Amino acid sequence: MTKQTVVVALGGNALLRRGEPLEASTQRINIAKAAETIAAIAEEYNVVLVHGNGPQVGLLALQGLEYKAVNPYPLDVLGSETQGMIGYMLMQELKNLLPEQHVSCMLTQMTVDPADPAFADPTKPIGPVYQEAEARDLAEKYHWTVKPDGEYFRRVVPSPQPTGIVEDDAITALIKQGHLVICTGGGGIPVKKVDGKLVGVEAVIDKDMSAAFLAKQLEADALLILTDAQAVFLDWGKPTQKALSSTTPAELANYEFDAGSMGPKIEASCEFINQGGKLVGIGALEDGLRILKGEAGTNIISE
């Protein structure tokens, strides 16, 4: 029986929990746990893996600001560095768990529209969390935009919509050859075309939007968004909070979700379903396979 294809979007905060030190060893531990979930899914599905990079790309940007001998590297270059770093760790852990499985990691460029209104309204959180006073000081020092992230504050950067996957044919070819493919990491390296040539863009694309775009391109059977939340909640953080076990884009349109966290996940999910996708699952990393079976998390389906 032919396996179904699922695009799995692994959140940057699932790889590095909120408040954890941005240490390579900490990420190694979390990535090893994530790989166990992905490996279990890969036993039953063809997996295409997308990962976030918010904490990691923010760390690289901070490190670059502290070294004064050279100008800081732009976000597209830092995004490519995180694709290599996180992809390497995931690829190694998955290969250790699935020695007979081909596992490939591909640096992936994603085109964006330079006229996207997102450039005028940064919303994508990157880097560590701060108390408000420290965040305000850093914003003044480095000319950042900072916004609330739960009880903390984080730097935010533009997050334009993806419009195309440059390496689309190569990804498709690897999937057809049976590879577990890690691609469009961190939402993909943001690029635009200038006089027919690709040029990097100062932004970080939301990985859930890119995962939904990729899932549509591949005509995947399902999109699975794994994060540090157990499900999609109404009234999140309030005594009245309620988890949604099964829902539709029409129902979700009645609610508002935070633009810096669950909002893009809901938008990406509804986009995938409305364009012909069969199933989106959202929930905790450790529940991955159970979410696909409707036993945990939130399932989003068509009307």
Buried (B, 14 or more C-beta within 10 A) or exposed (E): EEEBBBBBBBBBBBBBEBEBEBEEEBBBEBBBBBBBBBBBBBEEBBBBBBBBBBBBBBBBBBEBEEEEEEEBBBBBBBBBBBBEBBBEBBBBBBBEBBEEBEBBBBBBBBBBBBEBEBBEEBBBBBBBBBEEEBBBEBBEEEEBEBBBBBEBBBBBBBBBBBEBBBBBEBBBEBBEEEBBBBBBBBBBBBBBEEEEEEEBBEBBBBBBBBBBBBBBBBEBBBBBBBBBBBBBBBEBEEEEEEBBBEBBBEEBEEEEBBBBBBBBBBBBBBBBBEEEBEBBBBBBBBBBBBBBEBEBBBBBBEE
